[in-house]
Amino acid sequence: MSPVGHSEDPEPSERIPAGHPGLLFVPVRPGPAGCTARFFRTPLGGRTAVGFTSAAKLAAALGTGQACVRLSEPALRALAAPLGVTALTVDPPLSAPAADRTATPAATGVVARPNLLIG
């Protein structure tokens, strides 16, 4: 093994995620103590943190009025970890609108039907 010279740094002092250099645009919403990161659901229902590599990609997915903060990938993961969110999705191509929890079944087109199964 050759000795490492003092001018060489065997480990970079600043870790930048491969494929996603720089800071991510992370969607936030207002909260009682300031901004709170928004977490989303994957198509299978798991929770995920979301970041975008550009403001244009964030606006295309979530709209131009979506507030955001700039965070590194490790910082976003550290923010999400205490909440049990371990997945991180970068530049998701699609997003569905939030469910309207105040809508009535008639307004959504869902009609209640009696259970036809007999035990």
Salt bridges, closest charged atoms under 4 A:
GLU11 OE1 - ARG15 NH2 2.91
GLU73 OE2 - ARG77 NH2 3.16
ASP91 OD2 - LYS57 NZ 3.40
